């Protein structure tokens, strides 16, 4: 329902609805007309500058037509220039291509020549390298042959050494040969350390015992004996022990063997009034000597108590050098009287030599003085001889008075 003043409209009535729609359309058309009139007014007001703009636009269009004509002429000129440029460019390109082609041909020819030279040089180097390699190979083969020969020689030496070792084992396995081995080693050491008249080998003492070596030291201490002993079986058993029981047995065997050697040397080679109050037991093995001092100090002390000193090849050489100094000192004391006598004679000889040197010095002084006087006389005689030699006899026209003529000059 719609109430307009006193009029009431029913919206459900079709006629009312149609009427309302028609009224709305009329109202809309009126509004549109009003708007159109207003727009027409505005368009009329805006048409004047638009006409002016259209006039300006016509002038610009005429200018554009003139510019287009100028552009067409410029394009024609550019086209002609481009055509000429293309012709010149084509000619220039052909010339440059020809030049480049010639340069490429020259470079290819040069590269071919360089390649040929390089190949030739490479072939020469390869030939020289192959020759050098062949020479080096020959040299290497020669050296290899020499080394193989040296190896063969060393192998022979090793084989010989193995035989010598086996021979040494055979020698050491026998007590008599082992004793001879120790005696030979002792003899070599003593012979190098002492003068030949200061010791005696296999010397027999007053008790009938024969010592391996007796050193003639002065009193005290007197002559001292060196005897060679080699407890090899006990040492080998000690080294080969692989159990505690075997080790104990080897230790006991070593102690028994060394104590027996110490006792034998003390009883046989220490004789009061004949030898020194001690002796040396020579062990020809540094290993046995080191074993005793490392693991058997009681045996070393037992030797000290029995006045038997155990020495090895090294310590024996040191002991013998000390003995050599003692022998030298003793001989110097023995010769002290003769030395003093010789010194007195030497002093007399020196005094006489001094006197004779003084006499010789006086003689030289007198001779020097005589030589100086002779030189003075010789200088005077030389000066007179020079004056006579410079004298000109041809300038004399007549004989000088008081000059006695020579015989035969009157004729």
RODO-2510 file (C-alpha; in nm, 4 decimals, decimal comma):
residues 411
     n   res          X          Y          Z
     1     x     0,0000     0,0000     0,0000
     2     x     0,1254     0,3476    -0,0865
     3     x    -0,0257     0,6606     0,0729
     4     x     0,0116     0,9784    -0,1361
     5     x    -0,1769     1,2528     0,0448
     6     x    -0,5327     1,1520     0,0598
     7     x    -0,4891     0,8929    -0,2170
     8     x    -0,4095     0,5371    -0,1247
     9     x    -0,2643     0,3080    -0,3923
    10     x    -0,2757    -0,0690    -0,3758
    11     x     0,0462    -0,2203    -0,5025
    12     x    -0,1208    -0,5469    -0,5673
    13     x    -0,3316    -0,3896    -0,8359
    14     x    -0,1780    -0,4346    -1,1835
    15     x    -0,3027    -0,1070    -1,3093
    16     x    -0,1498     0,0720    -1,0164
    17     x     0,1751    -0,1016    -1,0823
    18     x     0,1685    -0,0144    -1,4520
    19     x     0,0845     0,3428    -1,3681
    20     x     0,3693     0,3679    -1,1215
    21     x     0,6118     0,2217    -1,3764
    22     x     0,4926     0,4623    -1,6428
    23     x     0,5291     0,7570    -1,4074
    24     x     0,8793     0,6447    -1,3200
    25     x     0,9697     0,6186    -1,6886
    26     x     0,8348     0,9650    -1,7620
    27     x     1,0242     1,1048    -1,4692
    28     x     1,3393     0,9351    -1,5929
    29     x     1,2926     1,0728    -1,9472
    30     x     1,2472     1,4256    -1,8087
    31     x     1,5658     1,3897    -1,6044
    32     x     1,7532     1,2627    -1,9096
    33     x     1,6261     1,5558    -2,1208
    34     x     1,7386     1,8010    -1,8608
    35     x     2,0783     1,6335    -1,8502
    36     x     2,0982     1,6334    -2,2317
    37     x     2,0200     2,0036    -2,2472
    38     x     2,2821     2,0799    -1,9942
    39     x     2,5344     1,8600    -2,1846
    40     x     2,4439     2,0363    -2,5115
    41     x     2,5148     2,3684    -2,3441
    42     x     2,8442     2,2505    -2,2202
    43     x     2,9254     2,1012    -2,5655
    44     x     2,8452     2,4322    -2,7316
    45     x     3,0702     2,6128    -2,4910
    46     x     3,3513     2,3504    -2,5500
    47     x     3,3082     2,3501    -2,9313
    48     x     3,4735     2,6856    -2,9803
    49     x     3,8220     2,5811    -2,8488
    50     x     3,7727     2,2501    -3,0252
    51     x     3,7290     2,4338    -3,3563
    52     x     4,0392     2,6323    -3,2809
    53     x     4,2247     2,3044    -3,2028
    54     x     4,0932     2,1583    -3,5323
    55     x     4,2366     2,4623    -3,7192
    56     x     4,5665     2,4209    -3,5441
    57     x     4,5532     2,0508    -3,6252
    58     x     4,4967     2,1277    -3,9968
    59     x     4,8035     2,3529    -3,9946
    60     x     5,0076     2,0754    -3,8276
    61     x     4,8786     1,8247    -4,0804
    62     x     4,9933     2,0543    -4,3659
    63     x     5,3342     2,0858    -4,1949
    64     x     5,3450     1,7092    -4,1585
    65     x     5,2725     1,6748    -4,5326
    66     x     5,5610     1,9094    -4,6094
    67     x     5,7845     1,7170    -4,3667
    68     x     5,6790     1,3927    -4,5247
    69     x     5,7849     1,5260    -4,8640
    70     x     6,1233     1,6291    -4,7196
    71     x     6,1503     1,2894    -4,5510
    72     x     6,0777     1,1174    -4,8789
    73     x     6,3584     1,3189    -5,0456
    74     x     6,5912     1,2345    -4,7552
    75     x     6,4979     0,8667    -4,7801
    76     x     6,5721     0,8775    -5,1515
    77     x     6,9104     1,0354    -5,0793
    78     x     6,9804     0,7778    -4,8074
    79     x     6,8771     0,5006    -5,0460
    80     x     7,1145     0,6328    -5,3134
    81     x     7,3917     0,6747    -5,0566
    82     x     7,3239     0,3254    -4,9223
    83     x     7,3415     0,1831    -5,2723
    84     x     7,6745     0,3550    -5,3394
    85     x     7,8007     0,2531    -4,9945
    86     x     7,7011    -0,1057    -5,0512
    87     x     7,8851    -0,1063    -5,3829
    88     x     8,1957     0,0446    -5,2210
    89     x     8,1602    -0,1897    -4,9220
    90     x     8,1306    -0,4862    -5,1533
    91     x     8,4451    -0,3757    -5,3376
    92     x     8,6305    -0,3088    -5,0118
    93     x     8,5147    -0,6413    -4,8711
    94     x     8,6350    -0,8184    -5,1826
    95     x     8,9715    -0,6463    -5,1571
    96     x     9,0003    -0,7253    -4,7859
    97     x     8,8902    -1,0813    -4,8446
    98     x     9,1583    -1,1145    -5,1104
    99     x     9,4166    -0,9634    -4,8749
   100     x     9,3037    -1,1858    -4,5886
   101     x     9,3076    -1,4862    -4,8193
   102     x     9,6633    -1,3976    -4,9258
   103     x     9,7656    -1,3501    -4,5626
   104     x     9,6038    -1,6783    -4,4704
   105     x     9,7869    -1,8514    -4,7543
   106     x    10,1160    -1,6923    -4,6406
   107     x    10,0521    -1,7915    -4,2806
   108     x     9,9546    -2,1425    -4,3833
   109     x    10,2730    -2,1702    -4,5888
   110     x    10,4757    -2,0301    -4,2959
   111     x    10,3042    -2,2659    -4,0532
   112     x    10,3676    -2,5546    -4,2905
   113     x    10,7378    -2,4641    -4,3029
   114     x    10,7529    -2,4259    -3,9231
   115     x    10,5699    -2,7531    -3,8816
   116     x    10,8142    -2,9199    -4,1171
   117     x    11,1110    -2,7735    -3,9283
   118     x    10,9526    -2,8749    -3,5967
   119     x    10,8967    -3,2267    -3,7239
   120     x    11,2550    -3,2409    -3,8478
   121     x    11,3892    -3,1130    -3,5154
   122     x    11,1609    -3,3495    -3,3282
   123     x    11,2830    -3,6410    -3,5381
   124     x    11,6417    -3,5330    -3,4706
   125     x    11,5752    -3,5032    -3,0977
   126     x    11,3992    -3,8382    -3,0959
   127     x    11,6945    -3,9891    -3,2822
   128     x    11,9359    -3,8352    -3,0324
   129     x    11,7136    -3,9374    -2,7423
   130     x    11,6915    -4,2899    -2,8728
   131     x    12,0675    -4,2934    -2,9204
   132     x    12,1201    -4,1557    -2,5692
   133     x    11,8673    -4,4030    -2,4292
   134     x    12,0446    -4,6840    -2,6071
   135     x    12,3755    -4,5630    -2,4680
   136     x    12,2312    -4,5266    -2,1191
   137     x    12,0746    -4,8699    -2,1485
   138     x    12,4081    -5,0131    -2,2503
   139     x    12,5767    -4,8340    -1,9604
   140     x    12,3079    -4,9508    -1,7195
   141     x    12,3430    -5,3064    -1,8412
   142     x    12,7194    -5,2817    -1,7999
   143     x    12,6795    -5,1440    -1,4478
   144     x    12,4222    -5,4122    -1,3745
   145     x    12,6655    -5,6770    -1,4908
   146     x    12,9345    -5,5243    -1,2714
   147     x    12,6985    -5,5173    -0,9747
   148     x    12,5948    -5,8750    -1,0426
   149     x    12,9627    -5,9657    -1,0521
   150     x    13,0106    -5,7813    -0,7210
   151     x    12,7076    -5,9639    -0,5796
   152     x    12,8522    -6,2939    -0,6980
   153     x    13,1807    -6,2009    -0,5345
   154     x    12,9995    -6,1012    -0,2159
   155     x    12,8079    -6,4268    -0,2296
   156     x    13,1370    -6,6122    -0,2567
   157     x    13,2674    -6,4111     0,0383
   158     x    12,9514    -6,4931     0,2334
   159     x    12,9916    -6,8581     0,1494
   160     x    13,3539    -6,8407     0,2570
   161     x    13,2538    -6,6543     0,5722
   162     x    12,9918    -6,9182     0,6433
   163     x    13,2624    -7,1782     0,6111
   164     x    13,4834    -6,9740     0,8421
   165     x    13,1974    -6,9499     1,0938
   166     x    13,1485    -7,3219     1,0774
   167     x    13,5211    -7,3668     1,1208
   168     x    13,5079    -7,1306     1,4180
   169     x    13,2215    -7,3323     1,5625
   170     x    13,4266    -7,6476     1,5155
   171     x    13,7193    -7,4777     1,6864
   172     x    13,5102    -7,3547     1,9782
   173     x    13,3367    -7,6882     2,0223
   174     x    13,6668    -7,8518     2,1196
   175     x    13,8320    -7,7532     2,4503
   176     x    14,1871    -7,7832     2,3206
   177     x    14,1220    -7,5855     2,0017
   178     x    13,9189    -7,3331     2,2023
   179     x    14,2150    -7,2875     2,4366
   180     x    14,4435    -7,2394     2,1365
   181     x    14,2006    -6,9805     1,9997
   182     x    14,2171    -6,7826     2,3249
   183     x    14,5974    -6,8095     2,3376
   184     x    14,6309    -6,6831     1,9789
   185     x    14,4031    -6,3876     2,0524
   186     x    14,5975    -6,3103     2,3702
   187     x    14,9269    -6,3328     2,1813
   188     x    14,7994    -6,0892     1,9183
   189     x    14,6846    -5,8351     2,1789
   190     x    15,0051    -5,8584     2,3837
   191     x    15,2210    -5,8336     2,0705
   192     x    15,0456    -5,5110     1,9696
   193     x    15,0567    -5,3506     2,3138
   194     x    15,4055    -5,4383     2,4508
   195     x    15,7645    -5,4563     2,3234
   196     x    15,8797    -5,8065     2,2358
   197     x    16,1399    -5,8202     2,5160
   198     x    15,8904    -5,7291     2,7884
   199     x    15,6901    -6,0526     2,7881
   200     x    15,7290    -6,4286     2,7422
   201     x    15,4723    -6,6668     2,5930
   202     x    15,4186    -7,0173     2,7297
   203     x    15,6593    -6,9446     3,0117
   204     x    15,7296    -7,2290     3,2579
   205     x    15,7353    -7,1259     3,6238
   206     x    15,9333    -7,2803     3,9077
   207     x    15,6387    -7,5004     4,0045
   208     x    15,6395    -7,6552     3,6581
   209     x    15,3193    -7,4823     3,5483
   210     x    15,3192    -7,3178     3,2057
   211     x    15,1578    -6,9782     3,1810
   212     x    15,0101    -6,8505     2,8551
   213     x    15,1914    -6,5163     2,8989
   214     x    15,4251    -6,3644     3,1596
   215     x    15,4722    -5,9871     3,1635
   216     x    15,8145    -5,8808     3,2986
   217     x    15,7050    -5,5952     3,5220
   218     x    15,9536    -5,4370     3,7650
   219     x    15,9261    -5,4851     4,1405
   220     x    15,6768    -5,3955     4,2633
   221     x    15,4537    -5,5582     4,1551
   222     x    15,6871    -5,8013     3,9738
   223     x    15,6214    -6,0361     3,6816
   224     x    15,2488    -6,0949     3,6308
   225     x    15,0791    -6,3902     3,4571
   226     x    14,7971    -6,3701     3,2028
   227     x    14,6143    -6,6962     3,1409
   228     x    14,3379    -6,7500     2,8843
   229     x    14,0113    -6,9163     2,9923
   230     x    13,6897    -6,9607     2,7938
   231     x    13,3804    -7,1038     2,9764
   232     x    13,1886    -7,1448     2,6501
   233     x    12,9723    -7,4457     2,7431
   234     x    12,8356    -7,2751     3,0521
   235     x    12,7701    -6,9514     2,8614
   236     x    12,5920    -7,1331     2,5765
   237     x    12,3787    -7,3244     2,8261
   238     x    12,2909    -6,9930     2,9909
   239     x    12,1904    -6,8400     2,6585
   240     x    11,9932    -7,1479     2,5508
   241     x    11,7954    -7,1827     2,8759
   242     x    11,4222    -7,1770     2,7981
   243     x    11,2836    -7,2534     3,1429
   244     x    11,3481    -7,1559     3,5015
   245     x    11,4936    -7,4961     3,5796
   246     x    11,7318    -7,4847     3,2827
   247     x    11,8265    -7,1280     3,3747
   248     x    11,9101    -7,2273     3,7322
   249     x    12,1232    -7,5177     3,6104
   250     x    12,3039    -7,2909     3,3596
   251     x    12,3702    -7,0278     3,6285
   252     x    12,5100    -7,2931     3,8615
   253     x    12,7244    -7,4347     3,5788
   254     x    12,8580    -7,0870     3,4976
   255     x    12,9486    -7,0191     3,8614
   256     x    13,1245    -7,3558     3,8979
   257     x    13,3236    -7,3114     3,5741
   258     x    13,4362    -6,9541     3,6474
   259     x    13,5214    -7,0272     4,0120
   260     x    13,7317    -7,3263     3,9002
   261     x    13,9219    -7,1073     3,6525
   262     x    13,9800    -6,8424     3,9208
   263     x    14,1002    -7,1064     4,1659
   264     x    14,3345    -7,2688     3,9127
   265     x    14,4952    -6,9365     3,8178
   266     x    14,5343    -6,8337     4,1830
   267     x    14,6977    -7,1632     4,2802
   268     x    14,9181    -7,2098     3,9720
   269     x    15,0356    -6,8650     3,8696
   270     x    15,0649    -6,6621     4,1911
   271     x    15,3997    -6,7599     4,3466
   272     x    15,5422    -6,5527     4,6269
   273     x    15,8849    -6,4111     4,5437
   274     x    15,8594    -6,5138     4,1792
   275     x    15,5482    -6,3497     4,0399
   276     x    15,3274    -6,0595     4,1358
   277     x    15,0703    -6,1085     4,4073
   278     x    14,7965    -6,1167     4,1459
   279     x    14,7197    -6,2564     3,8000
   280     x    14,4920    -6,1835     3,5024
   281     x    14,2285    -6,4175     3,3602
   282     x    14,1768    -6,3371     2,9917
   283     x    13,8294    -6,4023     2,8464
   284     x    13,8494    -6,3935     2,4639
   285     x    13,4788    -6,2963     2,4420
   286     x    13,3312    -5,9568     2,5214
   287     x    12,9875    -6,1195     2,5566
   288     x    13,1014    -6,3575     2,8336
   289     x    13,2835    -6,0691     3,0079
   290     x    12,9709    -5,8498     2,9920
   291     x    12,7531    -6,1363     3,1192
   292     x    12,9774    -6,1856     3,4233
   293     x    12,9784    -5,8164     3,5180
   294     x    12,6053    -5,7741     3,4482
   295     x    12,4586    -6,0862     3,6131
   296     x    12,7392    -6,2465     3,8187
   297     x    12,8934    -5,9747     4,0376
   298     x    12,9686    -6,2382     4,3022
   299     x    13,2085    -6,4099     4,0599
   300     x    13,3849    -6,0807     3,9948
   301     x    13,4194    -6,0235     4,3716
   302     x    13,5459    -6,3796     4,4101
   303     x    13,8163    -6,2991     4,1566
   304     x    13,9095    -5,9847     4,3523
   305     x    13,9332    -6,1898     4,6725
   306     x    14,1592    -6,4438     4,5009
   307     x    14,3623    -6,1565     4,3424
   308     x    14,2614    -6,2739     3,9954
   309     x    14,1382    -5,9924     3,7745
   310     x    13,9103    -6,0850     3,4834
   311     x    13,9797    -5,8969     3,1590
   312     x    13,8273    -5,9005     2,8116
   313     x    14,0074    -5,8154     2,4825
   314     x    13,9217    -5,4457     2,5271
   315     x    14,0072    -5,4152     2,8954
   316     x    14,3158    -5,6319     2,8452
   317     x    14,4450    -5,3869     2,5834
   318     x    14,3863    -5,0971     2,8241
   319     x    14,5635    -5,2856     3,1067
   320     x    14,8582    -5,3707     2,8830
   321     x    14,8938    -5,0059     2,7775
   322     x    14,9138    -4,9140     3,1472
   323     x    15,1788    -5,1842     3,1934
   324     x    15,3672    -5,0410     2,8973
   325     x    15,3809    -4,7035     3,0691
   326     x    15,5096    -4,8750     3,3854
   327     x    15,7783    -5,0559     3,1848
   328     x    15,8798    -4,7347     3,0137
   329     x    15,9064    -4,5549     3,3490
   330     x    16,1118    -4,8403     3,4957
   331     x    16,3485    -4,8379     3,2023
   332     x    16,3823    -4,4630     3,2324
   333     x    16,4789    -4,5048     3,6013
   334     x    16,7293    -4,7771     3,5073
   335     x    16,8860    -4,5500     3,2541
   336     x    16,8821    -4,2430     3,4791
   337     x    17,2607    -4,2639     3,5504
   338     x    17,3472    -4,3056     3,1841
   339     x    17,1101    -4,0225     3,1004
   340     x    17,2784    -3,7913     3,3560
   341     x    17,6227    -3,8846     3,2162
   342     x    17,5076    -3,8167     2,8631
   343     x    17,3585    -3,4853     2,9790
   344     x    17,6947    -3,3829     3,1324
   345     x    17,8719    -3,4695     2,8073
   346     x    17,6053    -3,2779     2,6204
   347     x    17,6642    -2,9719     2,8409
   348     x    18,0406    -2,9919     2,7671
   349     x    17,9687    -3,0204     2,3962
   350     x    17,7407    -2,7171     2,4162
   351     x    18,0112    -2,5139     2,5988
   352     x    18,2699    -2,6048     2,3376
   353     x    18,0259    -2,5235     2,0627
   354     x    17,9618    -2,1816     2,2197
   355     x    18,3409    -2,1109     2,2393
   356     x    18,3929    -2,2154     1,8803
   357     x    18,0994    -2,0064     1,7668
   358     x    18,2576    -1,7045     1,9407
   359     x    18,5902    -1,7715     1,7659
   360     x    18,4125    -1,8081     1,4358
   361     x    18,2291    -1,4809     1,4993
   362     x    18,5631    -1,3005     1,5622
   363     x    18,7050    -1,4536     1,2448
   364     x    18,4004    -1,3366     1,0531
   365     x    18,4439    -0,9863     1,1991
   366     x    18,8090    -0,9697     1,0931
   367     x    18,7217    -1,1099     0,7517
   368     x    18,4450    -0,8524     0,7158
   369     x    18,6878    -0,5717     0,8020
   370     x    18,9439    -0,7019     0,5480
   371     x    18,6701    -0,7246     0,2846
   372     x    18,5701    -0,3610     0,3503
   373     x    18,9352    -0,2454     0,3052
   374     x    18,9639    -0,4520    -0,0150
   375     x    18,6439    -0,2887    -0,1464
   376     x    18,7884     0,0600    -0,0752
   377     x    19,1125    -0,0222    -0,2633
   378     x    18,9120    -0,1735    -0,5514
   379     x    18,6960     0,1424    -0,5752
   380     x    19,0072     0,3675    -0,5912
   381     x    19,1709     0,1461    -0,8555
   382     x    18,8498     0,1484    -1,0592
   383     x    18,8245     0,5262    -1,0503
   384     x    19,1878     0,5630    -1,1685
   385     x    19,1249     0,3118    -1,4480
   386     x    18,8186     0,5104    -1,5653
   387     x    19,0211     0,8364    -1,5709
   388     x    19,2955     0,6708    -1,7794
   389     x    19,0379     0,5214    -2,0126
   390     x    18,8792     0,8643    -2,0744
   391     x    19,2164     1,0317    -2,1479
   392     x    19,2498     1,1322    -2,5274
   393     x    19,6005     1,0601    -2,6566
   394     x    19,5294     1,2000    -3,0097
   395     x    19,5098     1,5582    -2,8777
   396     x    19,8851     1,5516    -2,7873
   397     x    20,0859     1,7186    -3,0764
   398     x    20,4399     1,6997    -2,9339
   399     x    20,6100     1,5067    -2,6606
   400     x    20,5625     1,6518    -2,3200
   401     x    20,8786     1,7456    -2,1332
   402     x    21,0147     1,5088    -1,8716
   403     x    20,8441     1,2153    -2,0443
   404     x    21,0792     0,9248    -2,1071
   405     x    21,0163     0,7790    -2,4572
   406     x    20,9403     0,4105    -2,4846
   407     x    21,1903     0,1746    -2,6457
   408     x    21,1474     0,1492    -3,0193
   409     x    20,9462     0,4723    -3,0440
   410     x    21,2482     0,6631    -3,1991
   411     x    21,2242     0,4593    -3,5125
***
